[in-house]
Amino acid sequence: MFRKTDPETIAPYLKDASNFSEGQASEVIIPETREELVAFLKENKNSVTLAGAGTGLTASRIPLGGVVISLERFNKMESVINGTLRVGPAVTLKDLQSHLKNSGWFYPPNPTESLAAIGGTLATNASGARSYKYGTTRQFVLEADIVLSDGRIASVRRGDTIDRPLQLDDESTINFPSVNFKSPECKNAAGYFVQPGMDWLDLFIGSDGTLCVFTECTLKLLKAPADFLSAILFMEHEEVCWKLLEKIRGSEESKISPCSLEYFDRRSLQRLKQKFVNIPEKAQAALFFEQDVASQQEYDLCLETWYGFLEKEKVLLDNSWFAQGPKDIEKFYDFRHEVPLMINEENSRLGRVKMGTDMAVGDEHFKKMMEFYRDELTASGLDFVMFGHIGDNHLHINLLPDAKQMSLARETYATLVDQILKWGGTISAEHGVGKLKKEYYHKMIGDQALGELREIKKSLDPQGRLGMGNLF
């Protein structure tokens, strides 16, 4: 086991992609085996923050004191067995996809940040563009080995429900507390997942580093498709894109079955034109879709069906882009990922603070949500960009205030949150709560539910050592 106490060697563990600047820790612990981790936790009396790869946006991995535990040495990957893969928490998504290349299998969750570690994706129940069809990380975890804050171990598997006690290695058990709280039905990554009769595994996934340490997990894989049909469709008006989405979601045509539906507003396209000069001049909105296809014959049929479907819609079809091969698909991914990169570069260059949302609502509120966003954001006078997972009613709104507009930006953000909560939505569909969204999370669930979730944490982490400052 390695231990770092020098401030210079600790410093890299005090930051992540959120730019939260209040991190502090007395020591970083880097165990090489589960036995070393367990031995440390059994003796430890300090608060513990788990260090992922640092790609998170809510400061979950940044410590507010105590010690940091980094599982960076837990990077083992085994061979695929019957469509399952055993991996350590330090394996990155990029490593995982490289490992599966040419194997005939693929792992559907594809968060934007390919350098994210699997442990971090479990901690936040990460998703990505393909969540529209495949769901989130939670749907692809079959088993996980966990260690509690006091060093006790458990292996939690699918089918181990909260109706029965959690069995630990020392033959002790933990009962799930009686709670009335239920998680929202829409896509949600805010706080603990709670549903009647759920699996224990689903509680730990998305728990933001506050309930356990993941030391190994078994992932479910799917047969790799022969290809992906993908396109970027351009439209003259944003409302046209919203209506098109509803028609896609309502289509009964089996060949119209996208796994990704990604939105770009006119402000996104204005920025993207700096790099992608062939974006049509008239375009005020764009929709990226991706669909997995099982065979080349099916690919051609799907392409014909999409063309026929889109010819009846107000799409700039002659100016839209359809992938002709792997290079085009890679270009389309770059198109999708370039927006946040451009915003981050702008913010850094201009010394500007980004305030980003990742809220979501149920399908029945989609149209109202889009109209509300348009009207409220335009009326605010703030610069903003809106893009993201429109198929899940989950948009990323980046408010881009100058130094004099910070108060207005906070007020606007709060207004958006209030309306989303009135519709029964979530304040975070993807990034989690961490240390940055606690105020909105508490507003979302209320005092009674917050108390119940504290009881869940207390049952598993009685001393409150894990993830200090996250969620609570």
SELOZA-754339 format. One record per residue (C-alpha): residue in three letters; x, y, z. Coordinates in steps of 0.2 Angstrom, whole numbers, padded with zeros to 4 digits, always signed. Each point is the difference from the previous one (the first is absolute). Example, Ala and Ser with C-alpha at 12.3 -4.5 7.8 and 13.67 -1.06 7.14 Angstrom:
residues 2
ALA+0062-0022+0039SER+0006+0017-0003
END
This chain:
residues 472
MET+0000+0000+0000PHE+0006+0017-0005ARG-0003+0015+0011LYS+0003+0018-0005THR+0001+0014+0013ASP+0010+0014-0010PRO-0011+0014-0005GLU+0007-0001-0018THR-0005-0018-0002ILE-0017+0002+0008ALA-0004+0016-0011PRO-0006-0010-0016TYR-0013-0009+0011LEU-0008+0017+0005LYS-0007+0004-0017ASP-0012-0007-0013ALA-0009+0007-0015SER-0012+0010+0011ASN+0014+0013+0004PHE-0006-0001+0018SER+0015+0008+0009GLU-0003-0004+0019GLY+0008-0017+0001GLN+0011-0005+0014ALA+0007-0016+0007SER+0013-0006+0012GLU+0005-0016-0010VAL-0003-0010-0015ILE-0001-0019+0002ILE+0003-0011-0016PRO-0003-0019+0005GLU+0006-0013-0013THR-0012-0014+0007ARG-0017-0001+0008GLU+0008-0007+0015GLU+0011+0016+0002LEU-0016+0010-0002VAL-0010-0010+0013ALA+0014+0001+0012PHE+0002+0019-0002LEU-0019+0003+0002LYS-0001-0011+0016GLU+0013+0011+0009ASN-0005+0017-0008LYS-0009+0013+0010ASN+0000+0014-0013SER-0012+0005-0013VAL+0003-0008-0017THR-0002+0007-0017LEU+0001-0012-0015ALA+0010+0007-0015GLY-0006-0005-0017ALA+0008+0005-0016GLY-0004+0018+0002THR-0012+0002-0014GLY-0015+0004+0011LEU-0009+0017+0000THR-0007+0001+0017ALA+0015-0001+0011SER-0004-0017+0008ARG+0018-0006+0000ILE+0007+0016+0008PRO+0003-0002+0018LEU-0005+0013+0013GLY+0012-0008+0013GLY+0005-0017+0006VAL+0009-0012-0012VAL-0002-0005-0018ILE-0001-0018-0006SER+0005-0002-0018LEU-0003-0017-0008GLU+0011+0004-0015ARG+0009-0017+0002PHE-0017-0009-0002ASN+0001-0001-0019LYS-0002-0018-0004MET-0010-0007-0014GLU-0005-0018-0003SER-0005-0009-0016VAL-0018+0001-0006ILE-0010-0015+0006ASN-0018-0003-0006GLY-0003+0018-0004THR+0007+0006+0017LEU+0016+0009+0005ARG+0009+0002+0017VAL+0009+0016+0002GLY+0008+0011+0014PRO-0006+0017+0004ALA+0015+0009-0007VAL-0003-0007-0018THR-0005+0015-0011LEU-0014-0001-0013LYS+0014+0002-0014ASP+0009-0015+0007LEU-0016-0010+0001GLN-0005+0004-0018SER+0018-0004-0006HIS-0001-0016+0009LEU-0017-0005-0008LYS+0006+0005-0018ASN-0002-0014-0012SER-0007-0011+0014GLY-0018+0000-0007TRP-0007+0008+0016PHE-0002+0018+0005TYR-0004+0010+0016PRO-0015+0012-0004PRO+0002+0014+0013ASN+0011+0013-0009PRO+0002+0016+0011THR+0008+0015-0009GLU+0016-0002+0010SER+0009-0016-0006LEU+0014+0002+0013ALA-0013-0002+0014ALA+0003-0015+0011ILE-0012-0014+0002GLY-0001+0003+0019GLY-0005+0018-0003THR-0013-0005-0012LEU-0008-0012+0013ALA+0001+0014+0013THR-0010+0012-0011ASN-0010-0013-0010ALA+0007+0008-0016SER-0009-0001-0016GLY+0004+0009-0017ALA-0007+0002-0017ARG-0006-0018-0002SER-0010+0000+0016TYR-0016+0004-0010LYS-0001-0018-0005TYR+0012-0009+0012GLY-0002+0009+0016THR+0013+0004+0013THR+0015-0008+0008ARG-0012-0008+0013GLN-0008-0012-0014PHE+0017-0007-0004VAL+0007-0005+0017LEU-0003-0018+0005GLU+0011-0001+0016ALA+0011+0011+0010ASP+0013-0003+0014ILE-0002+0014+0013VAL+0009+0005+0016LEU-0009+0010+0013SER+0008+0014+0010ASP+0005-0011+0014GLY+0008-0013-0011ARG-0014-0013-0001ILE-0002-0008-0017ALA-0015-0005-0010SER-0003-0007-0018VAL-0017+0007-0006ARG-0008-0009-0015ARG-0016+0002-0010GLY-0014-0007+0009ASP+0006+0004+0018THR-0014+0012+0004ILE-0002+0012+0015ASP-0014-0011+0006ARG+0013-0011+0007PRO+0015+0005+0011LEU+0017+0005-0008GLN+0012-0015+0004LEU+0018+0005+0005ASP+0016-0010+0001ASP+0000+0000+0019GLU-0017-0008+0000SER-0008+0016+0006THR-0015+0007-0010ILE-0007+0017-0003ASN-0019+0003-0003PHE-0006+0013-0012PRO-0009+0014+0010SER-0019+0003-0002VAL-0002+0015-0011ASN-0014+0008-0010PHE+0011+0009-0013LYS+0000-0006-0018SER+0012+0006-0014PRO-0008+0009-0014GLU-0006-0010-0015CYS+0010+0010-0013LYS+0018-0002-0004ASN+0008+0005+0017ALA+0018+0000+0008ALA-0004+0011+0015GLY+0003-0009+0016TYR-0004-0018+0005PHE-0011-0010-0011VAL-0015-0007+0011GLN-0014-0010-0007PRO-0010-0014+0010GLY+0008-0017-0002MET+0015+0006-0009ASP+0017-0008+0000TRP+0013+0005+0012LEU+0011+0002-0015ASP-0011+0014-0006LEU+0002+0010+0016PHE+0019+0000-0001ILE+0001+0005-0018GLY-0002+0019+0000SER+0003+0002+0018ASP+0014+0013-0004GLY+0014-0008+0011THR-0010+0001+0016LEU-0005-0018+0003CYS+0014-0011-0005VAL+0016-0003-0010PHE-0002-0010-0016THR+0015-0012-0002GLU-0006-0011-0014CYS-0015-0002-0011THR-0008-0011-0013LEU-0007+0009-0015LYS-0013-0006-0012LEU+0005+0002-0019LEU-0011-0001-0015LYS+0004-0008-0017ALA+0009+0013-0011PRO-0011+0007-0014ALA+0007-0002-0018ASP+0000+0019-0001PHE-0008+0016+0005LEU-0011+0011-0011SER+0003+0018+0005ALA-0005+0017-0007ILE+0000+0018+0005LEU-0016+0008-0005PHE-0002+0019-0002MET-0015+0011+0001GLU-0005+0018-0002HIS-0009+0002+0016GLU+0003-0008+0017GLU-0019-0004+0002VAL+0001-0011-0015CYS+0013-0011+0008TRP-0011-0001+0016LYS-0015-0006-0011LEU+0011-0012-0009LEU+0006-0008+0016GLU-0018-0003+0005LYS-0003-0009-0017ILE+0015-0011+0002ARG-0004-0005+0017GLY-0018-0004-0005SER+0005-0009-0016GLU-0007-0018-0001GLU+0012-0004-0015SER+0013-0013+0007LYS+0014+0007-0011ILE-0002+0016+0009SER+0009-0005+0016PRO+0014+0012+0005CYS+0011-0003+0015SER+0006+0018+0001LEU-0010+0016-0003GLU+0011+0016+0004TYR-0006+0018-0002PHE+0010+0016-0005ASP-0008+0017+0001ARG+0004+0015-0011ARG+0013+0007+0012SER+0009-0017+0000LEU+0000+0000-0019GLN+0007+0018+0000ARG+0015-0006+0010LEU+0002-0016-0010LYS+0001+0009-0016GLN+0017+0005+0005LYS+0006-0017-0003PHE-0013-0008-0011VAL-0001+0013-0014ASN-0013-0011-0010ILE-0014+0002+0013PRO-0014+0008-0011GLU-0002+0018+0002LYS-0019-0001+0002ALA+0002-0013+0014GLN-0007+0006+0017ALA+0000-0018+0008ALA+0007-0017-0002LEU-0004-0018+0005PHE+0013-0013+0001PHE-0007-0018-0001GLU+0009-0017+0001GLN-0008-0017-0003ASP+0008-0017+0003VAL-0003-0012-0015ALA+0003-0019+0001SER+0005-0002-0019GLN+0005+0009-0015GLN-0017-0005-0008GLU-0009+0007+0014TYR+0011+0016-0001ASP-0006+0004-0018LEU-0018-0003+0005CYS+0001+0011+0015LEU+0008+0014-0010GLU-0014-0001-0013THR-0013+0001+0014TRP+0008+0015+0008TYR+0001+0009-0016GLY-0018-0004-0004PHE-0005+0006+0017LEU+0010+0016+0000GLU-0006+0005-0018LYS-0017+0004+0008GLU+0008+0011+0013LYS+0007+0018+0000VAL+0018-0006+0000LEU+0014+0008-0010LEU+0002-0018-0007ASP+0012+0005-0015ASN+0011+0009+0012SER+0000-0013+0014TRP+0014-0012+0003PHE-0001-0019+0000ALA+0015-0010+0005GLN+0008-0010-0015GLY+0012-0009+0011PRO+0010-0001+0016LYS+0009+0017-0003ASP-0017+0009-0002ILE-0006-0008+0016GLU+0016+0006+0009LYS-0003+0017-0007PHE-0018+0000+0007TYR+0006-0005+0017ASP+0012+0015-0001PHE-0014+0011-0005ARG-0010-0006+0016HIS+0015+0002+0011GLU+0006+0016-0006VAL-0013+0011+0007PRO+0005-0002+0019LEU+0018+0001-0005MET-0003+0017-0009ILE-0010+0006+0015ASN+0014-0005+0012GLU+0013+0009-0011GLU-0010+0016-0001ASN-0003+0000+0019SER+0019-0002+0003ARG+0005+0013-0013LEU-0013+0013+0007GLY+0001-0004+0018ARG-0018-0005+0000VAL-0010-0012+0012LYS-0011-0013-0008MET-0016-0005+0008GLY-0006-0016-0007THR-0016-0010+0002ASP-0003-0018-0004MET-0019-0001+0005ALA-0013-0011-0007VAL-0019-0003+0000GLY-0012-0013-0005ASP-0006-0001-0019GLU-0016+0008+0004HIS+0008+0016+0004PHE+0013+0001-0014LYS-0009+0013-0011LYS-0003+0011+0015MET+0017-0002+0006MET+0008+0005-0017GLU-0012+0016-0001PHE+0004+0004+0018TYR+0019-0001-0003ARG-0001+0011-0016ASP-0011+0013+0008GLU+0008+0002+0017LEU+0018-0001-0007THR-0003+0013-0014ALA-0009+0012+0012SER+0015-0001+0013GLY+0012+0008-0013LEU+0013-0012+0005ASP+0011-0009-0013PHE-0003-0018+0001VAL+0002-0016-0010MET-0012-0015+0000PHE+0004-0017-0006GLY+0000-0018+0005HIS-0011-0016+0002ILE-0017+0006-0006GLY-0006-0018-0002ASP+0000-0001+0019ASN-0007+0018+0002HIS+0017+0003+0007LEU+0008+0016-0006HIS+0016+0008+0005ILE-0002+0019+0002ASN+0016+0010+0003LEU-0003+0017+0007LEU+0014+0011-0005PRO-0001+0016+0010ASP+0013+0014+0001ALA+0007+0006+0017LYS-0015+0012+0002GLN-0013-0013-0004MET+0004-0013+0013SER-0015+0004+0011LEU-0012+0000-0015ALA+0007-0017-0005ARG-0003-0007+0017GLU-0018+0006+0000THR-0003-0007-0017TYR+0008-0017+0005ALA-0012+0000+0015THR-0015+0004-0011LEU+0004-0014-0012VAL+0002-0012+0015ASP-0017+0005+0008GLN-0009-0003-0016ILE+0008-0017-0003LEU-0004-0005+0017LYS-0019+0005-0002TRP+0000-0012-0014GLY+0007-0014+0011GLY+0017+0000-0009THR+0017-0002+0006ILE+0014+0013+0003SER+0013-0012-0006ALA-0003-0013-0014GLU+0019-0004-0003HIS+0013+0008+0011GLY-0006-0003+0017VAL-0001+0012+0015GLY+0017+0000+0008LYS+0004+0016+0009LEU-0006+0012-0012LYS-0019-0004-0002LYS-0005-0004+0018GLU-0010+0015+0002TYR-0011-0004-0015TYR+0000-0019+0005HIS-0007+0004+0017LYS-0013+0011-0008MET-0004-0014-0012ILE-0003-0014+0014GLY-0006+0011+0015ASP+0005-0002+0018GLN-0009-0016+0004ALA+0008-0010-0014LEU+0017+0008+0004GLY-0002-0007+0017GLU-0005-0017-0007LEU+0016+0000-0011ARG+0010+0004+0015GLU-0006-0015+0008ILE+0005-0011-0015LYS+0018+0008+0001LYS+0000-0003+0019SER-0004-0018-0002LEU+0015-0003-0011ASP+0012+0013+0006PRO-0004+0003+0018GLN+0014+0012+0003GLY-0003+0010-0016ARG+0017-0002-0006LEU-0002-0002-0019GLY-0003+0014-0012MET+0000+0014+0012GLY-0009+0015-0007ASN-0009-0010-0014LEU-0019+0000-0001PHE-0002+0005+0019
END
